[in-house]
């Protein structure tokens, strides 16, 4: 797995994921709130399978990666 989720993207995913899980735990939105596990997991692992399918990457390119 190559890292493809950048810092800003990671923070947004983490906040949204946690908000959905908390809303599900409090009963505010029901069972669908558990879908927040997906953005939270992608934030933790810094890898998004959908980004791979669409050829996207929100990580900045480092100097060592430019030479590849």
Backbone atoms as SQL, in Angstrom:
CREATE TABLE atoms (id INTEGER PRIMARY KEY, chain TEXT, resi INTEGER, resn TEXT, atom TEXT, x REAL, y REAL, z REAL);
INSERT INTO atoms VALUES
  (1, 'A', 1, 'UNK', 'N', 0.836, -1.177, 0.000),
  (2, 'A', 1, 'UNK', 'CA', 0.000, 0.000, 0.000),
  (3, 'A', 1, 'UNK', 'C', 0.882, 1.242, 0.000),
  (4, 'A', 2, 'UNK', 'N', 0.704, 2.057, -0.996),
  (5, 'A', 2, 'UNK', 'CA', 1.442, 3.314, -1.083),
  (6, 'A', 2, 'UNK', 'C', 0.571, 4.423, -0.501),
  (7, 'A', 3, 'UNK', 'N', 1.157, 5.290, 0.292),
  (8, 'A', 3, 'UNK', 'CA', 0.419, 6.398, 0.902),
  (9, 'A', 3, 'UNK', 'C', -0.111, 7.316, -0.198),
  (10, 'A', 4, 'UNK', 'N', -1.427, 7.587, -0.168),
  (11, 'A', 4, 'UNK', 'CA', -2.002, 8.466, -1.178),
  (12, 'A', 4, 'UNK', 'C', -2.988, 9.484, -0.585),
  (13, 'A', 5, 'UNK', 'N', -2.998, 9.631, 0.749),
  (14, 'A', 5, 'UNK', 'CA', -3.870, 10.594, 1.414),
  (15, 'A', 5, 'UNK', 'C', -2.990, 11.633, 2.103),
  (16, 'A', 6, 'UNK', 'N', -3.121, 12.887, 1.689),
  (17, 'A', 6, 'UNK', 'CA', -2.310, 13.972, 2.237),
  (18, 'A', 6, 'UNK', 'C', -2.796, 14.450, 3.596),
  (19, 'A', 7, 'UNK', 'N', -2.079, 15.395, 4.174),
  (20, 'A', 7, 'UNK', 'CA', -2.349, 15.872, 5.532),
  (21, 'A', 7, 'UNK', 'C', -3.725, 16.515, 5.685),
  (22, 'A', 8, 'UNK', 'N', -4.064, 17.444, 4.813),
  (23, 'A', 8, 'UNK', 'CA', -5.361, 18.117, 4.897),
  (24, 'A', 8, 'UNK', 'C', -6.490, 17.122, 4.684),
  (25, 'A', 9, 'UNK', 'N', -6.341, 16.287, 3.690),
  (26, 'A', 9, 'UNK', 'CA', -7.319, 15.248, 3.389),
  (27, 'A', 9, 'UNK', 'C', -7.484, 14.308, 4.589),
  (28, 'A', 10, 'UNK', 'N', -6.376, 13.995, 5.230),
  (29, 'A', 10, 'UNK', 'CA', -6.378, 13.083, 6.380),
  (30, 'A', 10, 'UNK', 'C', -7.153, 13.689, 7.553),
  (31, 'A', 11, 'UNK', 'N', -6.941, 14.959, 7.826),
  (32, 'A', 11, 'UNK', 'CA', -7.644, 15.622, 8.932),
  (33, 'A', 11, 'UNK', 'C', -9.144, 15.665, 8.659),
  (34, 'A', 12, 'UNK', 'N', -9.520, 16.025, 7.434),
  (35, 'A', 12, 'UNK', 'CA', -10.941, 16.093, 7.077),
  (36, 'A', 12, 'UNK', 'C', -11.593, 14.730, 7.220),
  (37, 'A', 13, 'UNK', 'N', -10.943, 13.686, 6.716),
  (38, 'A', 13, 'UNK', 'CA', -11.479, 12.330, 6.819),
  (39, 'A', 13, 'UNK', 'C', -11.635, 11.909, 8.276),
  (40, 'A', 14, 'UNK', 'N', -10.638, 12.226, 9.097),
  (41, 'A', 14, 'UNK', 'CA', -10.689, 11.863, 10.508),
  (42, 'A', 14, 'UNK', 'C', -11.833, 12.541, 11.245),
  (43, 'A', 15, 'UNK', 'N', -11.998, 13.842, 11.008),
  (44, 'A', 15, 'UNK', 'CA', -13.065, 14.598, 11.669),
  (45, 'A', 15, 'UNK', 'C', -14.439, 14.102, 11.223),
  (46, 'A', 16, 'UNK', 'N', -14.616, 13.914, 9.927),
  (47, 'A', 16, 'UNK', 'CA', -15.904, 13.442, 9.409),
  (48, 'A', 16, 'UNK', 'C', -16.204, 12.033, 9.929),
  (49, 'A', 17, 'UNK', 'N', -15.205, 11.169, 9.903),
  (50, 'A', 17, 'UNK', 'CA', -15.388, 9.805, 10.388),
  (51, 'A', 17, 'UNK', 'C', -15.781, 9.766, 11.855),
  (52, 'A', 18, 'UNK', 'N', -15.063, 10.522, 12.677),
  (53, 'A', 18, 'UNK', 'CA', -15.392, 10.559, 14.101),
  (54, 'A', 18, 'UNK', 'C', -16.774, 11.164, 14.354),
  (55, 'A', 19, 'UNK', 'N', -17.109, 12.204, 13.622),
  (56, 'A', 19, 'UNK', 'CA', -18.425, 12.844, 13.784),
  (57, 'A', 19, 'UNK', 'C', -19.549, 11.868, 13.449),
  (58, 'A', 20, 'UNK', 'N', -19.388, 11.103, 12.379),
  (59, 'A', 20, 'UNK', 'CA', -20.408, 10.133, 12.009),
  (60, 'A', 20, 'UNK', 'C', -20.544, 9.026, 13.049),
  (61, 'A', 21, 'UNK', 'N', -19.426, 8.554, 13.568),
  (62, 'A', 21, 'UNK', 'CA', -19.464, 7.499, 14.578),
  (63, 'A', 21, 'UNK', 'C', -20.110, 7.997, 15.862),
  (64, 'A', 22, 'UNK', 'N', -19.757, 9.199, 16.289),
  (65, 'A', 22, 'UNK', 'CA', -20.364, 9.776, 17.493),
  (66, 'A', 22, 'UNK', 'C', -21.861, 9.972, 17.296),
  (67, 'A', 23, 'UNK', 'N', -22.256, 10.442, 16.119),
  (68, 'A', 23, 'UNK', 'CA', -23.681, 10.621, 15.833),
  (69, 'A', 23, 'UNK', 'C', -24.418, 9.286, 15.867),
  (70, 'A', 24, 'UNK', 'N', -23.771, 8.227, 15.403),
  (71, 'A', 24, 'UNK', 'CA', -24.389, 6.902, 15.445),
  (72, 'A', 24, 'UNK', 'C', -24.495, 6.404, 16.883),
  (73, 'A', 25, 'UNK', 'N', -23.453, 6.638, 17.676),
  (74, 'A', 25, 'UNK', 'CA', -23.476, 6.197, 19.073),
  (75, 'A', 25, 'UNK', 'C', -24.539, 6.915, 19.902),
  (76, 'A', 26, 'UNK', 'N', -24.775, 8.182, 19.592),
  (77, 'A', 26, 'UNK', 'CA', -25.778, 8.953, 20.331),
  (78, 'A', 26, 'UNK', 'C', -27.186, 8.749, 19.794),
  (79, 'A', 27, 'UNK', 'N', -27.307, 8.053, 18.674),
  (80, 'A', 27, 'UNK', 'CA', -28.622, 7.788, 18.097),
  (81, 'A', 27, 'UNK', 'C', -29.139, 8.916, 17.237),
  (82, 'A', 28, 'UNK', 'N', -28.313, 9.893, 16.924),
  (83, 'A', 28, 'UNK', 'CA', -28.746, 11.048, 16.140),
  (84, 'A', 28, 'UNK', 'C', -29.046, 10.684, 14.685),
  (85, 'A', 29, 'UNK', 'N', -28.278, 9.765, 14.106),
  (86, 'A', 29, 'UNK', 'CA', -28.505, 9.428, 12.699),
  (87, 'A', 29, 'UNK', 'C', -28.722, 7.938, 12.455),
  (88, 'A', 30, 'UNK', 'N', -28.694, 7.145, 13.463),
  (89, 'A', 30, 'UNK', 'CA', -28.978, 5.728, 13.294),
  (90, 'A', 30, 'UNK', 'C', -27.764, 4.930, 12.851),
  (91, 'A', 31, 'UNK', 'N', -28.041, 3.754, 12.325),
  (92, 'A', 31, 'UNK', 'CA', -27.001, 2.788, 11.964),
  (93, 'A', 31, 'UNK', 'C', -26.098, 3.287, 10.838),
  (94, 'A', 32, 'UNK', 'N', -26.621, 4.128, 9.963),
  (95, 'A', 32, 'UNK', 'CA', -25.827, 4.606, 8.830),
  (96, 'A', 32, 'UNK', 'C', -24.597, 5.396, 9.261),
  (97, 'A', 33, 'UNK', 'N', -24.573, 5.881, 10.464),
  (98, 'A', 33, 'UNK', 'CA', -23.434, 6.630, 10.953),
  (99, 'A', 33, 'UNK', 'C', -22.170, 5.794, 11.063),
  (100, 'A', 34, 'UNK', 'N', -22.340, 4.484, 11.146),
  (101, 'A', 34, 'UNK', 'CA', -21.170, 3.604, 11.248),
  (102, 'A', 34, 'UNK', 'C', -20.352, 3.575, 9.964),
  (103, 'A', 35, 'UNK', 'N', -20.864, 4.164, 8.897),
  (104, 'A', 35, 'UNK', 'CA', -20.073, 4.293, 7.667),
  (105, 'A', 35, 'UNK', 'C', -18.874, 5.201, 7.920),
  (106, 'A', 36, 'UNK', 'N', -18.888, 5.927, 9.028),
  (107, 'A', 36, 'UNK', 'CA', -17.773, 6.776, 9.424),
  (108, 'A', 36, 'UNK', 'C', -16.498, 6.002, 9.698),
  (109, 'A', 37, 'UNK', 'N', -16.621, 4.694, 9.865),
  (110, 'A', 37, 'UNK', 'CA', -15.438, 3.849, 10.066),
  (111, 'A', 37, 'UNK', 'C', -14.544, 3.886, 8.821),
  (112, 'A', 38, 'UNK', 'N', -15.138, 4.008, 7.654),
  (113, 'A', 38, 'UNK', 'CA', -14.366, 4.008, 6.402),
  (114, 'A', 38, 'UNK', 'C', -13.462, 5.241, 6.295),
  (115, 'A', 39, 'UNK', 'N', -13.995, 6.467, 6.405),
  (116, 'A', 39, 'UNK', 'CA', -13.081, 7.614, 6.325),
  (117, 'A', 39, 'UNK', 'C', -12.081, 7.649, 7.480),
  (118, 'A', 40, 'UNK', 'N', -12.490, 7.162, 8.647),
  (119, 'A', 40, 'UNK', 'CA', -11.568, 7.134, 9.777),
  (120, 'A', 40, 'UNK', 'C', -10.414, 6.160, 9.501),
  (121, 'A', 41, 'UNK', 'N', -10.722, 5.003, 8.953),
  (122, 'A', 41, 'UNK', 'CA', -9.672, 4.024, 8.627),
  (123, 'A', 41, 'UNK', 'C', -8.733, 4.548, 7.542),
  (124, 'A', 42, 'UNK', 'N', -9.283, 5.207, 6.531),
  (125, 'A', 42, 'UNK', 'CA', -8.417, 5.749, 5.479),
  (126, 'A', 42, 'UNK', 'C', -7.540, 6.877, 6.009),
  (127, 'A', 43, 'UNK', 'N', -8.021, 7.598, 7.014),
  (128, 'A', 43, 'UNK', 'CA', -7.201, 8.640, 7.641),
  (129, 'A', 43, 'UNK', 'C', -6.082, 8.015, 8.458),
  (130, 'A', 44, 'UNK', 'N', -6.389, 6.953, 9.177),
  (131, 'A', 44, 'UNK', 'CA', -5.387, 6.299, 10.013),
  (132, 'A', 44, 'UNK', 'C', -4.294, 5.655, 9.165),
  (133, 'A', 45, 'UNK', 'N', -4.681, 4.930, 8.127),
  (134, 'A', 45, 'UNK', 'CA', -3.713, 4.201, 7.302),
  (135, 'A', 45, 'UNK', 'C', -3.116, 5.040, 6.173),
  (136, 'A', 46, 'UNK', 'N', -3.674, 6.246, 5.953),
  (137, 'A', 46, 'UNK', 'CA', -3.215, 7.168, 4.899),
  (138, 'A', 46, 'UNK', 'C', -3.257, 6.524, 3.507),
  (139, 'A', 47, 'UNK', 'N', -4.212, 5.644, 3.316),
  (140, 'A', 47, 'UNK', 'CA', -4.379, 4.958, 2.038),
  (141, 'A', 47, 'UNK', 'C', -5.858, 4.881, 1.711),
  (142, 'A', 48, 'UNK', 'N', -6.218, 5.274, 0.500),
  (143, 'A', 48, 'UNK', 'CA', -7.601, 5.204, 0.052),
  (144, 'A', 48, 'UNK', 'C', -7.661, 4.359, -1.222),
  (145, 'A', 49, 'UNK', 'N', -8.323, 3.202, -1.171),
  (146, 'A', 49, 'UNK', 'CA', -8.422, 2.357, -2.360),
  (147, 'A', 49, 'UNK', 'C', -9.105, 3.047, -3.537),
  (148, 'A', 50, 'UNK', 'N', -10.071, 3.904, -3.274),
  (149, 'A', 50, 'UNK', 'CA', -10.761, 4.620, -4.355),
  (150, 'A', 50, 'UNK', 'C', -9.807, 5.556, -5.082),
  (151, 'A', 51, 'UNK', 'N', -8.893, 6.186, -4.345),
  (152, 'A', 51, 'UNK', 'CA', -7.900, 7.052, -4.979),
  (153, 'A', 51, 'UNK', 'C', -7.030, 6.239, -5.933),
  (154, 'A', 52, 'UNK', 'N', -6.698, 5.029, -5.554),
  (155, 'A', 52, 'UNK', 'CA', -5.896, 4.166, -6.416),
  (156, 'A', 52, 'UNK', 'C', -6.649, 3.850, -7.707),
  (157, 'A', 53, 'UNK', 'N', -7.935, 3.535, -7.597),
  (158, 'A', 53, 'UNK', 'CA', -8.740, 3.219, -8.782),
  (159, 'A', 53, 'UNK', 'C', -8.820, 4.394, -9.755),
  (160, 'A', 54, 'UNK', 'N', -8.922, 5.611, -9.205),
  (161, 'A', 54, 'UNK', 'CA', -9.062, 6.795, -10.050),
  (162, 'A', 54, 'UNK', 'C', -7.744, 7.495, -10.331),
  (163, 'A', 55, 'UNK', 'N', -6.641, 6.950, -9.849),
  (164, 'A', 55, 'UNK', 'CA', -5.327, 7.527, -10.104),
  (165, 'A', 55, 'UNK', 'C', -5.089, 8.836, -9.381),
  (166, 'A', 56, 'UNK', 'N', -5.728, 9.015, -8.233),
  (167, 'A', 56, 'UNK', 'CA', -5.583, 10.255, -7.485),
  (168, 'A', 56, 'UNK', 'C', -4.552, 10.097, -6.376),
  (169, 'A', 57, 'UNK', 'N', -4.006, 11.225, -5.921),
  (170, 'A', 57, 'UNK', 'CA', -3.046, 11.238, -4.840),
  (171, 'A', 57, 'UNK', 'C', -3.015, 12.652, -4.271),
  (172, 'A', 58, 'UNK', 'N', -3.303, 12.802, -2.978),
  (173, 'A', 58, 'UNK', 'CA', -3.292, 14.126, -2.363),
  (174, 'A', 58, 'UNK', 'C', -2.041, 14.368, -1.534),
  (175, 'A', 59, 'UNK', 'N', -1.092, 13.448, -1.588),
  (176, 'A', 59, 'UNK', 'CA', 0.184, 13.624, -0.881),
  (177, 'A', 59, 'UNK', 'C', 1.117, 14.492, -1.723),
  (178, 'A', 60, 'UNK', 'N', 1.847, 15.373, -1.056),
  (179, 'A', 60, 'UNK', 'CA', 2.837, 16.151, -1.809),
  (180, 'A', 60, 'UNK', 'C', 3.987, 15.243, -2.246),
  (181, 'A', 61, 'UNK', 'N', 4.581, 15.568, -3.359),
  (182, 'A', 61, 'UNK', 'CA', 5.692, 14.777, -3.888),
  (183, 'A', 61, 'UNK', 'C', 6.972, 15.202, -3.182),
  (184, 'A', 62, 'UNK', 'N', 7.711, 14.208, -2.666),
  (185, 'A', 62, 'UNK', 'CA', 8.976, 14.512, -2.005),
  (186, 'A', 62, 'UNK', 'C', 10.106, 14.502, -3.027),
  (187, 'A', 63, 'UNK', 'N', 11.261, 15.016, -2.641),
  (188, 'A', 63, 'UNK', 'CA', 12.409, 15.087, -3.556),
  (189, 'A', 63, 'UNK', 'C', 12.845, 13.709, -4.026),
  (190, 'A', 64, 'UNK', 'N', 12.800, 12.716, -3.148),
  (191, 'A', 64, 'UNK', 'CA', 13.259, 11.375, -3.537),
  (192, 'A', 64, 'UNK', 'C', 12.280, 10.717, -4.508),
  (193, 'A', 65, 'UNK', 'N', 11.001, 11.069, -4.435),
  (194, 'A', 65, 'UNK', 'CA', 10.018, 10.461, -5.321),
  (195, 'A', 65, 'UNK', 'C', 10.050, 11.078, -6.716),
  (196, 'A', 66, 'UNK', 'N', 10.534, 12.313, -6.850),
  (197, 'A', 66, 'UNK', 'CA', 10.568, 12.975, -8.162),
  (198, 'A', 66, 'UNK', 'C', 11.511, 12.268, -9.124),
  (199, 'A', 67, 'UNK', 'N', 12.582, 11.672, -8.600),
  (200, 'A', 67, 'UNK', 'CA', 13.570, 11.018, -9.441),
  (201, 'A', 67, 'UNK', 'C', 13.127, 9.662, -9.960),
  (202, 'A', 68, 'UNK', 'N', 12.037, 9.127, -9.459),
  (203, 'A', 68, 'UNK', 'CA', 11.576, 7.793, -9.885),
  (204, 'A', 68, 'UNK', 'C', 10.922, 7.817, -11.228);
